[in-house]
Amino acid sequence: MRKLLLIILCIGVLTSCREYQPSSDPEAKLAFSCDTLCFDTVLTEQGSATLQLMVYNPNKEAVVIDRVWMDDGEAFKVNIDGEQDLSRLSDLPIYGGDSLFVFVRVTDFGQTGVDDAVLTEDQLHFHLQTGSSQSVTLEAYSQDVERLGIKGGRQQYRTYHFIADKPYLLFDTVIVTGNVTMDAGATIYMHNGAALYIGGDLTAIGTHAQPITIRGDRLDRLFDSVPYLYAAGSWDGIYLQTEVPRTYQLQYVDILSGNVGLYAYSTCNDRLPELTMNGCRIHNHSLYGLVLVNTDATVVNTEISNCASYCVYCSGGTHDFIHSTIASYFGYTTIRIQSVAKEDAAAVFIDNLQKTGPKTTSSFYNSIITGYQKDQLVVATPFDQYYPGIFLGNYLKTDTLRIPHAQDNIYWQKNDSNAVFRNDFYEYKKYVYYDFRLDSLSPAIGIGDSITALPYPADRNGVSRSLQKPDAGCYQHE
């Protein structure tokens, strides 16, 4: 025991007495982890996450930093060795082969007064006792936004028109009691927990070149290869709620990484609201992708993918899914970046068990329903032989479908060796993300019904679709 105490004491003495001889070589230089520290786009008046800059001393002898400063010092805040006031930093040694942490964040930019993102730069300078100076560039883009909602509360509007001039930032709960219009190219950022409730009609018409994007407001990264956009549940959802028939038109709308993508609910019993979706993408949600309750819907050339619960839930109404890809691979990766686990839920759940209200008739044509779990399609109906829905020209991963109108499909088999998609997992170290376009040997190639494909000669990406042997899903194999 005495020997152990003596060893510990000696180590402590040696460490505390560590000396250094500062280099007098005017050629001694520092090394940096990067020449330019780049921040992702920062929404004005929001600030940013903190990035790390490493300062290395590659020399054998110690070097001493006697001064650190910035040219402007307004847009960026720097913390070195626990000190945020750079004017108080002096005689800061870095031993030979050692390093120094520098933490940098963007201050709360004020409004720039222009619609486009504005580049802001500054220089962080390090001066050594030997007389040499070196610099690192600090760079960030600031983006003005139109703010809706109140932090920690609700804000209500009669109608609202989202235009494409500059993005919108929604806080908490925004309720629009009347009609909502979204122009092509509009971007709506949703703050943590934010939700949009719409009581009137919704007209959101984007294009392939100018889609409408609804996503979280974190534009930075969890890690170098993991954008916050990949983290599900960063905002709440879009809710369409009505007591009277409404019309919802969505074209090329991307709804990404919330709790719920699109939830359409009505208390109507006779004439139901009508939802039309074409070329849309609902991806990476911590609960549901598309929920249809007492709502008629036609969904074409649309991808609904990677939800922790149902990607599609249908209960009440007539629903036609045509050339759509529904893929449930949430969390199927070597690292779990989502804060929630995948439920034991099918990609598609059709609920035809309700005793009152509208019956459910959900049909799928030339579509894909699959995922990494065994049974991805559940039709809950009292008597399979009487269910009126049609399944034609699809690729389906299910072993429970027993209805009469579901014979002309290709079903997943246990011994299937060919991949359906180009990539159905996320590998963060290799910068590989999900890609639900068809693999070259995909069993979904050429299995679609040609008559069904006639009104849809191009896929979601504008690729011409073979009308004689169309592929299933929203992406035609190229």
Steps between C-alpha positions, in 0.01 A plus 500: 500500500789735587663424163175588318469831685863579421446433127188722493688777683791483256267519201326803651830676567631433152176623342478813712863584431472459124712768339522620148742699292309727259624477148697795371483376142323763285405220260300309767137484393166380631280252318119516490227240454370710210590815310139618491243425770170487312159517667185373336242765417391684815150641529516862608428569867549130573872459560681177427646187647862510621773368272843386609834611358817314599830687523804271488865554580686259271839618627720328759529816708217696651359807331336792676199686362525855626196644324170383341258733323236527227466763230138576583394293799128567465358196322701227676569424865818312586591311817866405551613321812178610673551867414251682275666843519783462251667820619579326829685213335879526513801274553298189422742204463450189290749226577678317221264250341208634704180674388246762602119499472329805352118518507318730259132585460304748294333782689134583449508664159263786450277512194705558185216663309542279193324180398805294403757360742784743580862393551674630813875454552758585762863412564625347824870591544765336719828683566798312645777636720741413221338770288298294251123527449250251361128523428190285463196618304161490673209476256121482534195572287215687666143461374210731578172326581136594542400400853161354589377393839608578853755313705312306765154585368251495213439747222197499273452631145188515283688407180863479402702511177854359509707651219848408383683831552653394833449213745251489785571398859209363705503493880284281721141472367379694197129469418355615170123479515452566129683422178876454467697545177864402448687614189762298313839534668360599840699376801345467845733437795335354809646573843522224759142394586340721234174392334286642220120450521292578192121527514432603139620391158869435437656577162871421491622480140874453460697371205783251459742793458342705779351270763330625814704396804374462858771398748664577835691824556833343602720548197820390672631151573504254786833375365693570182308235305169530688285806422220577745268444203563127549366509859128420516267682739659844476153659468138389543293473182253631239134446593201540268185507715151582383131444566398578140629373164831661403745468213870431559736513201868421548747478215875459549488565872778356719405451866805390698600378847212599729282294731215478249531583132141569394193421712165546323196462727135589460175441684310480169282196438357563155708703255861480616795735455715419197877476510711483183875441519735483201881482505522550876741358757417434865815368667652422841233562765503381859132396489296496177553602141152542349183455706161501324194498726163555329679649200497397134846500341686446175876462545716481187879482442561554870759362741393441861789351691670431832249562777529350847135398490274474192624667184136499381189461716155492335169502686184620328483612138607389154876503443687429175879468511649490150870459417598577859789370709430423865817380673543439872871490591495740793814458710638226273858617531829436674436796729170616648484874443127519575392552860217247467490131417311339215165359609388153399264656247430431134587754234131515402206441733147501356231520766162377372366397839308815594128434553384856440608765253644454152634161399859461393592410143875530448645381169860479377606493135857463367639582843758362743429417864802357677741538793750311709240327720297202386143620441470852359134504392206438733138518389281490811157406368223273637475278193793485258287374212276809515771767521449721188856634467716403202872410493642486147854507357668550837806367676382405851676369807218331688375156590156596631324638190216264414252713309362403153630812320867448588624233265688688227794609713855390576547393860820497699642155559738393776757386246498829305862601450456813288478838667188706433669841533839649431555548872270412790729588793700792637877473551619825652872424479477451124258791442246254356133589544175328400425499127164350405558500127499147361803274502607367160375152598196615694201262494280808454630566148250442220219360716252789481166494323537677163144635489541660843825666390356672192399828672842517673769486229774641726614413851557731797834616360367558149650177363292352217310194611472192280130473424527140382689370807492778759689462825317500831553796728556871445845458343552343159829313474747686275 
